[in-house]
Amino acid sequence: MATQRFLTLDDVAEILNVSWSQAYALVRRKELIAIQIGGRGQWRVEKDELERFIQQKYAEARAGTVTEPAADDAEVDSSH
């Protein structure tokens, strides 16, 4: 069986231990690159892209450049 290449936003949220809304906000802000698939436009994140995002966040933490999220990102539509 082939290795799964793409993750859903539910998968991403579980891996990062955040809510679906927070995962969607990362995509919306283009911090985490995702593509939309199918007629309903469901988001998919490539595993390698998620790993790149995580490594980038570690690099920012080491450099002391982690920023606080914008206030408008606290409440995101959670419908999916």
PyMOL Python script that loads the backbone (N, CA, C, O; Angstrom):
from pymol import cmd

cmd.read_pdbstr("""\
ATOM      1  N   MET A   1       0.834  -1.189   0.000  1.00  0.00           N
ATOM      2  CA  MET A   1       0.000   0.000   0.000  1.00  0.00           C
ATOM      3  C   MET A   1       0.874   1.247   0.000  1.00  0.00           C
ATOM      4  O   MET A   1       1.877   1.302   0.712  1.00  0.00           O
ATOM      5  N   ALA A   2       0.506   2.233  -0.784  1.00  0.00           N
ATOM      6  CA  ALA A   2       1.275   3.471  -0.900  1.00  0.00           C
ATOM      7  C   ALA A   2       1.147   4.302   0.370  1.00  0.00           C
ATOM      8  O   ALA A   2       0.114   4.278   1.040  1.00  0.00           O
ATOM      9  N   THR A   3       2.196   5.028   0.690  1.00  0.00           N
ATOM     10  CA  THR A   3       2.184   5.927   1.836  1.00  0.00           C
ATOM     11  C   THR A   3       1.294   7.122   1.525  1.00  0.00           C
ATOM     12  O   THR A   3       1.330   7.665   0.421  1.00  0.00           O
ATOM     13  N   GLN A   4       0.499   7.526   2.506  1.00  0.00           N
ATOM     14  CA  GLN A   4      -0.401   8.662   2.328  1.00  0.00           C
ATOM     15  C   GLN A   4       0.420   9.946   2.191  1.00  0.00           C
ATOM     16  O   GLN A   4       1.263  10.243   3.037  1.00  0.00           O
ATOM     17  N   ARG A   5       0.167  10.706   1.116  1.00  0.00           N
ATOM     18  CA  ARG A   5       0.920  11.924   0.832  1.00  0.00           C
ATOM     19  C   ARG A   5       0.282  13.163   1.447  1.00  0.00           C
ATOM     20  O   ARG A   5       0.988  14.079   1.870  1.00  0.00           O
ATOM     21  N   PHE A   6      -1.065  13.199   1.502  1.00  0.00           N
ATOM     22  CA  PHE A   6      -1.774  14.386   1.941  1.00  0.00           C
ATOM     23  C   PHE A   6      -2.519  14.154   3.242  1.00  0.00           C
ATOM     24  O   PHE A   6      -2.933  13.036   3.549  1.00  0.00           O
ATOM     25  N   LEU A   7      -2.682  15.225   3.999  1.00  0.00           N
ATOM     26  CA  LEU A   7      -3.408  15.217   5.261  1.00  0.00           C
ATOM     27  C   LEU A   7      -4.602  16.155   5.163  1.00  0.00           C
ATOM     28  O   LEU A   7      -4.545  17.167   4.464  1.00  0.00           O
ATOM     29  N   THR A   8      -5.678  15.823   5.858  1.00  0.00           N
ATOM     30  CA  THR A   8      -6.806  16.738   5.970  1.00  0.00           C
ATOM     31  C   THR A   8      -6.494  17.769   7.052  1.00  0.00           C
ATOM     32  O   THR A   8      -5.526  17.614   7.796  1.00  0.00           O
ATOM     33  N   LEU A   9      -7.308  18.817   7.142  1.00  0.00           N
ATOM     34  CA  LEU A   9      -7.112  19.777   8.224  1.00  0.00           C
ATOM     35  C   LEU A   9      -7.394  19.142   9.581  1.00  0.00           C
ATOM     36  O   LEU A   9      -6.805  19.544  10.585  1.00  0.00           O
ATOM     37  N   ASP A  10      -8.284  18.160   9.623  1.00  0.00           N
ATOM     38  CA  ASP A  10      -8.497  17.419  10.869  1.00  0.00           C
ATOM     39  C   ASP A  10      -7.212  16.697  11.285  1.00  0.00           C
ATOM     40  O   ASP A  10      -6.841  16.701  12.459  1.00  0.00           O
ATOM     41  N   ASP A  11      -6.537  16.078  10.311  1.00  0.00           N
ATOM     42  CA  ASP A  11      -5.269  15.399  10.594  1.00  0.00           C
ATOM     43  C   ASP A  11      -4.223  16.395  11.101  1.00  0.00           C
ATOM     44  O   ASP A  11      -3.534  16.142  12.089  1.00  0.00           O
ATOM     45  N   VAL A  12      -4.120  17.522  10.411  1.00  0.00           N
ATOM     46  CA  VAL A  12      -3.144  18.562  10.792  1.00  0.00           C
ATOM     47  C   VAL A  12      -3.432  19.051  12.206  1.00  0.00           C
ATOM     48  O   VAL A  12      -2.519  19.185  13.020  1.00  0.00           O
ATOM     49  N   ALA A  13      -4.702  19.316  12.495  1.00  0.00           N
ATOM     50  CA  ALA A  13      -5.078  19.790  13.824  1.00  0.00           C
ATOM     51  C   ALA A  13      -4.689  18.771  14.892  1.00  0.00           C
ATOM     52  O   ALA A  13      -4.193  19.142  15.956  1.00  0.00           O
ATOM     53  N   GLU A  14      -4.910  17.503  14.611  1.00  0.00           N
ATOM     54  CA  GLU A  14      -4.561  16.456  15.578  1.00  0.00           C
ATOM     55  C   GLU A  14      -3.051  16.379  15.782  1.00  0.00           C
ATOM     56  O   GLU A  14      -2.587  16.278  16.918  1.00  0.00           O
ATOM     57  N   ILE A  15      -2.288  16.424  14.707  1.00  0.00           N
ATOM     58  CA  ILE A  15      -0.829  16.347  14.798  1.00  0.00           C
ATOM     59  C   ILE A  15      -0.263  17.525  15.582  1.00  0.00           C
ATOM     60  O   ILE A  15       0.629  17.354  16.412  1.00  0.00           O
ATOM     61  N   LEU A  16      -0.790  18.731  15.313  1.00  0.00           N
ATOM     62  CA  LEU A  16      -0.293  19.933  15.993  1.00  0.00           C
ATOM     63  C   LEU A  16      -0.948  20.151  17.355  1.00  0.00           C
ATOM     64  O   LEU A  16      -0.559  21.052  18.098  1.00  0.00           O
ATOM     65  N   ASN A  17      -1.948  19.319  17.680  1.00  0.00           N
ATOM     66  CA  ASN A  17      -2.687  19.452  18.937  1.00  0.00           C
ATOM     67  C   ASN A  17      -3.330  20.833  19.064  1.00  0.00           C
ATOM     68  O   ASN A  17      -3.215  21.506  20.089  1.00  0.00           O
ATOM     69  N   VAL A  18      -4.010  21.232  17.985  1.00  0.00           N
ATOM     70  CA  VAL A  18      -4.749  22.492  17.940  1.00  0.00           C
ATOM     71  C   VAL A  18      -6.152  22.196  17.418  1.00  0.00           C
ATOM     72  O   VAL A  18      -6.433  21.073  17.000  1.00  0.00           O
ATOM     73  N   SER A  19      -7.021  23.182  17.441  1.00  0.00           N
ATOM     74  CA  SER A  19      -8.372  23.001  16.901  1.00  0.00           C
ATOM     75  C   SER A  19      -8.347  23.069  15.370  1.00  0.00           C
ATOM     76  O   SER A  19      -7.386  23.543  14.765  1.00  0.00           O
ATOM     77  N   TRP A  20      -9.439  22.580  14.766  1.00  0.00           N
ATOM     78  CA  TRP A  20      -9.566  22.686  13.315  1.00  0.00           C
ATOM     79  C   TRP A  20      -9.501  24.150  12.894  1.00  0.00           C
ATOM     80  O   TRP A  20      -8.882  24.480  11.882  1.00  0.00           O
ATOM     81  N   SER A  21     -10.137  25.024  13.665  1.00  0.00           N
ATOM     82  CA  SER A  21     -10.152  26.458  13.354  1.00  0.00           C
ATOM     83  C   SER A  21      -8.751  27.038  13.343  1.00  0.00           C
ATOM     84  O   SER A  21      -8.424  27.864  12.490  1.00  0.00           O
ATOM     85  N   GLN A  22      -7.927  26.617  14.277  1.00  0.00           N
ATOM     86  CA  GLN A  22      -6.553  27.109  14.316  1.00  0.00           C
ATOM     87  C   GLN A  22      -5.755  26.600  13.115  1.00  0.00           C
ATOM     88  O   GLN A  22      -4.959  27.344  12.541  1.00  0.00           O
ATOM     89  N   ALA A  23      -5.961  25.343  12.734  1.00  0.00           N
ATOM     90  CA  ALA A  23      -5.286  24.806  11.553  1.00  0.00           C
ATOM     91  C   ALA A  23      -5.723  25.560  10.303  1.00  0.00           C
ATOM     92  O   ALA A  23      -4.901  25.894   9.450  1.00  0.00           O
ATOM     93  N   TYR A  24      -7.032  25.826  10.201  1.00  0.00           N
ATOM     94  CA  TYR A  24      -7.543  26.575   9.059  1.00  0.00           C
ATOM     95  C   TYR A  24      -6.966  27.995   9.027  1.00  0.00           C
ATOM     96  O   TYR A  24      -6.652  28.508   7.953  1.00  0.00           O
ATOM     97  N   ALA A  25      -6.828  28.618  10.173  1.00  0.00           N
ATOM     98  CA  ALA A  25      -6.252  29.970  10.233  1.00  0.00           C
ATOM     99  C   ALA A  25      -4.818  29.971   9.728  1.00  0.00           C
ATOM    100  O   ALA A  25      -4.408  30.919   9.059  1.00  0.00           O
ATOM    101  N   LEU A  26      -4.049  28.938  10.027  1.00  0.00           N
ATOM    102  CA  LEU A  26      -2.674  28.845   9.516  1.00  0.00           C
ATOM    103  C   LEU A  26      -2.675  28.792   7.990  1.00  0.00           C
ATOM    104  O   LEU A  26      -1.830  29.406   7.338  1.00  0.00           O
ATOM    105  N   VAL A  27      -3.629  28.054   7.430  1.00  0.00           N
ATOM    106  CA  VAL A  27      -3.746  27.963   5.969  1.00  0.00           C
ATOM    107  C   VAL A  27      -4.199  29.297   5.399  1.00  0.00           C
ATOM    108  O   VAL A  27      -3.649  29.773   4.405  1.00  0.00           O
ATOM    109  N   ARG A  28      -5.195  29.897   6.024  1.00  0.00           N
ATOM    110  CA  ARG A  28      -5.727  31.166   5.535  1.00  0.00           C
ATOM    111  C   ARG A  28      -4.650  32.255   5.518  1.00  0.00           C
ATOM    112  O   ARG A  28      -4.595  33.070   4.598  1.00  0.00           O
ATOM    113  N   ARG A  29      -3.793  32.259   6.549  1.00  0.00           N
ATOM    114  CA  ARG A  29      -2.710  33.247   6.624  1.00  0.00           C
ATOM    115  C   ARG A  29      -1.504  32.869   5.769  1.00  0.00           C
ATOM    116  O   ARG A  29      -0.521  33.608   5.703  1.00  0.00           O
ATOM    117  N   LYS A  30      -1.591  31.706   5.113  1.00  0.00           N
ATOM    118  CA  LYS A  30      -0.519  31.194   4.255  1.00  0.00           C
ATOM    119  C   LYS A  30       0.756  30.890   5.034  1.00  0.00           C
ATOM    120  O   LYS A  30       1.849  30.886   4.467  1.00  0.00           O
ATOM    121  N   GLU A  31       0.615  30.635   6.335  1.00  0.00           N
ATOM    122  CA  GLU A  31       1.752  30.145   7.116  1.00  0.00           C
ATOM    123  C   GLU A  31       1.978  28.668   6.807  1.00  0.00           C
ATOM    124  O   GLU A  31       3.113  28.191   6.791  1.00  0.00           O
ATOM    125  N   LEU A  32       0.895  27.959   6.564  1.00  0.00           N
ATOM    126  CA  LEU A  32       0.925  26.550   6.200  1.00  0.00           C
ATOM    127  C   LEU A  32       0.274  26.446   4.827  1.00  0.00           C
ATOM    128  O   LEU A  32      -0.894  26.797   4.661  1.00  0.00           O
ATOM    129  N   ILE A  33       1.021  25.969   3.853  1.00  0.00           N
ATOM    130  CA  ILE A  33       0.529  25.909   2.480  1.00  0.00           C
ATOM    131  C   ILE A  33      -0.329  24.664   2.289  1.00  0.00           C
ATOM    132  O   ILE A  33       0.061  23.556   2.656  1.00  0.00           O
ATOM    133  N   ALA A  34      -1.509  24.873   1.705  1.00  0.00           N
ATOM    134  CA  ALA A  34      -2.448  23.789   1.454  1.00  0.00           C
ATOM    135  C   ALA A  34      -3.089  23.989   0.092  1.00  0.00           C
ATOM    136  O   ALA A  34      -3.041  25.076  -0.483  1.00  0.00           O
ATOM    137  N   ILE A  35      -3.686  22.926  -0.408  1.00  0.00           N
ATOM    138  CA  ILE A  35      -4.404  23.000  -1.678  1.00  0.00           C
ATOM    139  C   ILE A  35      -5.851  22.576  -1.444  1.00  0.00           C
ATOM    140  O   ILE A  35      -6.157  21.845  -0.502  1.00  0.00           O
ATOM    141  N   GLN A  36      -6.737  23.052  -2.324  1.00  0.00           N
ATOM    142  CA  GLN A  36      -8.137  22.655  -2.249  1.00  0.00           C
ATOM    143  C   GLN A  36      -8.408  21.610  -3.318  1.00  0.00           C
ATOM    144  O   GLN A  36      -7.994  21.742  -4.470  1.00  0.00           O
ATOM    145  N   ILE A  37      -9.120  20.562  -2.898  1.00  0.00           N
ATOM    146  CA  ILE A  37      -9.377  19.413  -3.766  1.00  0.00           C
ATOM    147  C   ILE A  37     -10.883  19.172  -3.850  1.00  0.00           C
ATOM    148  O   ILE A  37     -11.603  19.315  -2.861  1.00  0.00           O
ATOM    149  N   GLY A  38     -11.339  18.812  -5.021  1.00  0.00           N
ATOM    150  CA  GLY A  38     -12.725  18.381  -5.189  1.00  0.00           C
ATOM    151  C   GLY A  38     -13.719  19.512  -5.282  1.00  0.00           C
ATOM    152  O   GLY A  38     -13.377  20.682  -5.110  1.00  0.00           O
ATOM    153  N   GLY A  39     -14.956  19.144  -5.556  1.00  0.00           N
ATOM    154  CA  GLY A  39     -16.031  20.106  -5.743  1.00  0.00           C
ATOM    155  C   GLY A  39     -16.361  20.903  -4.498  1.00  0.00           C
ATOM    156  O   GLY A  39     -16.812  22.044  -4.594  1.00  0.00           O
ATOM    157  N   ARG A  40     -16.143  20.320  -3.332  1.00  0.00           N
ATOM    158  CA  ARG A  40     -16.430  21.017  -2.081  1.00  0.00           C
ATOM    159  C   ARG A  40     -15.230  21.809  -1.573  1.00  0.00           C
ATOM    160  O   ARG A  40     -15.320  22.459  -0.532  1.00  0.00           O
ATOM    161  N   GLY A  41     -14.115  21.764  -2.285  1.00  0.00           N
ATOM    162  CA  GLY A  41     -12.949  22.551  -1.933  1.00  0.00           C
ATOM    163  C   GLY A  41     -12.325  22.180  -0.599  1.00  0.00           C
ATOM    164  O   GLY A  41     -11.918  23.053   0.168  1.00  0.00           O
ATOM    165  N   GLN A  42     -12.249  20.880  -0.323  1.00  0.00           N
ATOM    166  CA  GLN A  42     -11.653  20.444   0.933  1.00  0.00           C
ATOM    167  C   GLN A  42     -10.142  20.649   0.897  1.00  0.00           C
ATOM    168  O   GLN A  42      -9.486  20.379  -0.109  1.00  0.00           O
ATOM    169  N   TRP A  43      -9.605  21.133   2.017  1.00  0.00           N
ATOM    170  CA  TRP A  43      -8.185  21.445   2.110  1.00  0.00           C
ATOM    171  C   TRP A  43      -7.358  20.188   2.345  1.00  0.00           C
ATOM    172  O   TRP A  43      -7.759  19.291   3.086  1.00  0.00           O
ATOM    173  N   ARG A  44      -6.193  20.143   1.698  1.00  0.00           N
ATOM    174  CA  ARG A  44      -5.227  19.070   1.899  1.00  0.00           C
ATOM    175  C   ARG A  44      -3.838  19.684   2.065  1.00  0.00           C
ATOM    176  O   ARG A  44      -3.455  20.607   1.347  1.00  0.00           O
ATOM    177  N   VAL A  45      -3.103  19.147   3.025  1.00  0.00           N
ATOM    178  CA  VAL A  45      -1.737  19.607   3.310  1.00  0.00           C
ATOM    179  C   VAL A  45      -0.794  18.440   3.058  1.00  0.00           C
ATOM    180  O   VAL A  45      -0.994  17.345   3.582  1.00  0.00           O
ATOM    181  N   GLU A  46       0.221  18.678   2.262  1.00  0.00           N
ATOM    182  CA  GLU A  46       1.205  17.640   1.998  1.00  0.00           C
ATOM    183  C   GLU A  46       2.033  17.403   3.262  1.00  0.00           C
ATOM    184  O   GLU A  46       2.409  18.354   3.947  1.00  0.00           O
ATOM    185  N   LYS A  47       2.314  16.145   3.569  1.00  0.00           N
ATOM    186  CA  LYS A  47       3.083  15.818   4.779  1.00  0.00           C
ATOM    187  C   LYS A  47       4.409  16.574   4.831  1.00  0.00           C
ATOM    188  O   LYS A  47       4.798  17.076   5.886  1.00  0.00           O
ATOM    189  N   ASP A  48       5.099  16.656   3.702  1.00  0.00           N
ATOM    190  CA  ASP A  48       6.380  17.377   3.659  1.00  0.00           C
ATOM    191  C   ASP A  48       6.191  18.856   3.981  1.00  0.00           C
ATOM    192  O   ASP A  48       7.052  19.475   4.605  1.00  0.00           O
ATOM    193  N   GLU A  49       5.068  19.417   3.554  1.00  0.00           N
ATOM    194  CA  GLU A  49       4.784  20.833   3.832  1.00  0.00           C
ATOM    195  C   GLU A  49       4.534  21.043   5.320  1.00  0.00           C
ATOM    196  O   GLU A  49       4.981  22.041   5.886  1.00  0.00           O
ATOM    197  N   LEU A  50       3.832  20.126   5.954  1.00  0.00           N
ATOM    198  CA  LEU A  50       3.614  20.228   7.398  1.00  0.00           C
ATOM    199  C   LEU A  50       4.938  20.116   8.141  1.00  0.00           C
ATOM    200  O   LEU A  50       5.172  20.855   9.098  1.00  0.00           O
ATOM    201  N   GLU A  51       5.799  19.211   7.719  1.00  0.00           N
ATOM    202  CA  GLU A  51       7.113  19.069   8.364  1.00  0.00           C
ATOM    203  C   GLU A  51       7.940  20.350   8.191  1.00  0.00           C
ATOM    204  O   GLU A  51       8.620  20.783   9.121  1.00  0.00           O
ATOM    205  N   ARG A  52       7.877  20.958   6.991  1.00  0.00           N
ATOM    206  CA  ARG A  52       8.584  22.223   6.756  1.00  0.00           C
ATOM    207  C   ARG A  52       8.068  23.295   7.708  1.00  0.00           C
ATOM    208  O   ARG A  52       8.854  24.044   8.288  1.00  0.00           O
ATOM    209  N   PHE A  53       6.757  23.370   7.869  1.00  0.00           N
ATOM    210  CA  PHE A  53       6.139  24.342   8.761  1.00  0.00           C
ATOM    211  C   PHE A  53       6.631  24.139  10.200  1.00  0.00           C
ATOM    212  O   PHE A  53       6.997  25.100  10.876  1.00  0.00           O
ATOM    213  N   ILE A  54       6.636  22.898  10.655  1.00  0.00           N
ATOM    214  CA  ILE A  54       7.082  22.601  12.020  1.00  0.00           C
ATOM    215  C   ILE A  54       8.544  22.991  12.206  1.00  0.00           C
ATOM    216  O   ILE A  54       8.900  23.600  13.214  1.00  0.00           O
ATOM    217  N   GLN A  55       9.388  22.646  11.247  1.00  0.00           N
ATOM    218  CA  GLN A  55      10.806  23.003  11.350  1.00  0.00           C
ATOM    219  C   GLN A  55      10.997  24.518  11.341  1.00  0.00           C
ATOM    220  O   GLN A  55      11.865  25.040  12.041  1.00  0.00           O
ATOM    221  N   GLN A  56      10.191  25.222  10.554  1.00  0.00           N
ATOM    222  CA  GLN A  56      10.261  26.685  10.517  1.00  0.00           C
ATOM    223  C   GLN A  56       9.901  27.274  11.877  1.00  0.00           C
ATOM    224  O   GLN A  56      10.544  28.213  12.345  1.00  0.00           O
ATOM    225  N   LYS A  57       8.868  26.714  12.508  1.00  0.00           N
ATOM    226  CA  LYS A  57       8.456  27.200  13.833  1.00  0.00           C
ATOM    227  C   LYS A  57       9.538  26.948  14.877  1.00  0.00           C
ATOM    228  O   LYS A  57       9.762  27.782  15.754  1.00  0.00           O
ATOM    229  N   TYR A  58      10.210  25.796  14.785  1.00  0.00           N
ATOM    230  CA  TYR A  58      11.333  25.536  15.696  1.00  0.00           C
ATOM    231  C   TYR A  58      12.464  26.531  15.454  1.00  0.00           C
ATOM    232  O   TYR A  58      13.062  27.025  16.410  1.00  0.00           O
ATOM    233  N   ALA A  59      12.764  26.830  14.203  1.00  0.00           N
ATOM    234  CA  ALA A  59      13.817  27.795  13.886  1.00  0.00           C
ATOM    235  C   ALA A  59      13.467  29.178  14.430  1.00  0.00           C
ATOM    236  O   ALA A  59      14.333  29.876  14.959  1.00  0.00           O
ATOM    237  N   GLU A  60      12.191  29.580  14.300  1.00  0.00           N
ATOM    238  CA  GLU A  60      11.749  30.860  14.835  1.00  0.00           C
ATOM    239  C   GLU A  60      11.876  30.877  16.362  1.00  0.00           C
ATOM    240  O   GLU A  60      12.289  31.881  16.942  1.00  0.00           O
ATOM    241  N   ALA A  61      11.525  29.779  16.997  1.00  0.00           N
ATOM    242  CA  ALA A  61      11.620  29.704  18.457  1.00  0.00           C
ATOM    243  C   ALA A  61      13.071  29.819  18.907  1.00  0.00           C
ATOM    244  O   ALA A  61      13.369  30.513  19.879  1.00  0.00           O
ATOM    245  N   ARG A  62      13.974  29.140  18.204  1.00  0.00           N
ATOM    246  CA  ARG A  62      15.398  29.215  18.547  1.00  0.00           C
ATOM    247  C   ARG A  62      15.939  30.632  18.362  1.00  0.00           C
ATOM    248  O   ARG A  62      16.784  31.088  19.134  1.00  0.00           O
ATOM    249  N   ALA A  63      15.441  31.330  17.324  1.00  0.00           N
ATOM    250  CA  ALA A  63      15.915  32.683  17.024  1.00  0.00           C
ATOM    251  C   ALA A  63      15.203  33.739  17.858  1.00  0.00           C
ATOM    252  O   ALA A  63      15.592  34.907  17.851  1.00  0.00           O
ATOM    253  N   GLY A  64      14.163  33.333  18.575  1.00  0.00           N
ATOM    254  CA  GLY A  64      13.409  34.286  19.383  1.00  0.00           C
ATOM    255  C   GLY A  64      12.528  35.194  18.560  1.00  0.00           C
ATOM    256  O   GLY A  64      12.260  36.326  18.963  1.00  0.00           O
ATOM    257  N   THR A  65      12.061  34.711  17.390  1.00  0.00           N
ATOM    258  CA  THR A  65      11.247  35.553  16.508  1.00  0.00           C
ATOM    259  C   THR A  65       9.800  35.104  16.429  1.00  0.00           C
ATOM    260  O   THR A  65       9.091  35.482  15.496  1.00  0.00           O
ATOM    261  N   VAL A  66       9.345  34.307  17.384  1.00  0.00           N
ATOM    262  CA  VAL A  66       7.952  33.846  17.379  1.00  0.00           C
ATOM    263  C   VAL A  66       7.045  35.029  17.666  1.00  0.00           C
ATOM    264  O   VAL A  66       7.285  35.793  18.602  1.00  0.00           O
ATOM    265  N   THR A  67       5.996  35.181  16.855  1.00  0.00           N
ATOM    266  CA  THR A  67       5.073  36.300  17.016  1.00  0.00           C
ATOM    267  C   THR A  67       3.752  35.822  17.589  1.00  0.00           C
ATOM    268  O   THR A  67       3.391  34.655  17.436  1.00  0.00           O
ATOM    269  N   GLU A  68       3.032  36.716  18.247  1.00  0.00           N
ATOM    270  CA  GLU A  68       1.708  36.419  18.778  1.00  0.00           C
ATOM    271  C   GLU A  68       0.697  36.486  17.645  1.00  0.00           C
ATOM    272  O   GLU A  68       0.834  37.329  16.758  1.00  0.00           O
ATOM    273  N   PRO A  69      -0.325  35.616  17.646  1.00  0.00           N
ATOM    274  CA  PRO A  69      -1.338  35.659  16.587  1.00  0.00           C
ATOM    275  C   PRO A  69      -2.153  36.936  16.659  1.00  0.00           C
ATOM    276  O   PRO A  69      -2.332  37.521  17.727  1.00  0.00           O
ATOM    277  N   ALA A  70      -2.644  37.358  15.504  1.00  0.00           N
ATOM    278  CA  ALA A  70      -3.487  38.556  15.436  1.00  0.00           C
ATOM    279  C   ALA A  70      -4.808  38.290  16.146  1.00  0.00           C
ATOM    280  O   ALA A  70      -5.268  37.149  16.191  1.00  0.00           O
ATOM    281  N   ALA A  71      -5.410  39.315  16.689  1.00  0.00           N
ATOM    282  CA  ALA A  71      -6.657  39.179  17.451  1.00  0.00           C
ATOM    283  C   ALA A  71      -7.781  38.603  16.604  1.00  0.00           C
ATOM    284  O   ALA A  71      -8.611  37.855  17.121  1.00  0.00           O
ATOM    285  N   ASP A  72      -7.832  38.933  15.309  1.00  0.00           N
ATOM    286  CA  ASP A  72      -8.922  38.454  14.462  1.00  0.00           C
ATOM    287  C   ASP A  72      -8.812  36.975  14.142  1.00  0.00           C
ATOM    288  O   ASP A  72      -9.761  36.396  13.612  1.00  0.00           O
ATOM    289  N   ASP A  73      -7.683  36.342  14.447  1.00  0.00           N
ATOM    290  CA  ASP A  73      -7.516  34.927  14.195  1.00  0.00           C
ATOM    291  C   ASP A  73      -8.005  34.061  15.358  1.00  0.00           C
ATOM    292  O   ASP A  73      -8.057  32.837  15.246  1.00  0.00           O
ATOM    293  N   ALA A  74      -8.356  34.692  16.455  1.00  0.00           N
ATOM    294  CA  ALA A  74      -8.805  33.941  17.628  1.00  0.00           C
ATOM    295  C   ALA A  74     -10.135  33.264  17.354  1.00  0.00           C
ATOM    296  O   ALA A  74     -10.357  32.145  17.818  1.00  0.00           O
ATOM    297  N   GLU A  75     -11.016  33.905  16.620  1.00  0.00           N
ATOM    298  CA  GLU A  75     -12.327  33.334  16.311  1.00  0.00           C
ATOM    299  C   GLU A  75     -12.422  33.123  14.807  1.00  0.00           C
ATOM    300  O   GLU A  75     -12.523  34.085  14.045  1.00  0.00           O
ATOM    301  N   VAL A  76     -12.390  31.881  14.386  1.00  0.00           N
ATOM    302  CA  VAL A  76     -12.474  31.521  12.975  1.00  0.00           C
ATOM    303  C   VAL A  76     -13.661  30.602  12.820  1.00  0.00           C
ATOM    304  O   VAL A  76     -13.922  29.775  13.694  1.00  0.00           O
ATOM    305  N   ASP A  77     -14.383  30.731  11.727  1.00  0.00           N
ATOM    306  CA  ASP A  77     -15.520  29.862  11.462  1.00  0.00           C
ATOM    307  C   ASP A  77     -15.054  28.411  11.520  1.00  0.00           C
ATOM    308  O   ASP A  77     -14.133  28.023  10.802  1.00  0.00           O
ATOM    309  N   SER A  78     -15.680  27.622  12.363  1.00  0.00           N
ATOM    310  CA  SER A  78     -15.246  26.237  12.551  1.00  0.00           C
ATOM    311  C   SER A  78     -16.004  25.248  11.675  1.00  0.00           C
ATOM    312  O   SER A  78     -15.822  24.040  11.822  1.00  0.00           O
ATOM    313  N   SER A  79     -16.844  25.727  10.774  1.00  0.00           N
ATOM    314  CA  SER A  79     -17.566  24.800   9.910  1.00  0.00           C
ATOM    315  C   SER A  79     -16.607  24.213   8.885  1.00  0.00           C
ATOM    316  O   SER A  79     -15.810  24.929   8.280  1.00  0.00           O
ATOM    317  N   HIS A  80     -16.694  22.923   8.703  1.00  0.00           N
ATOM    318  CA  HIS A  80     -15.831  22.249   7.722  1.00  0.00           C
ATOM    319  C   HIS A  80     -16.543  21.079   7.257  1.00  0.00           C
ATOM    320  O   HIS A  80     -16.029  20.336   6.420  1.00  0.00           O
TER     321      HIS A  80
END
""", "prot")
cmd.dss("prot")
cmd.show_as("cartoon", "prot")
cmd.util.cbc("prot")
cmd.orient("prot")
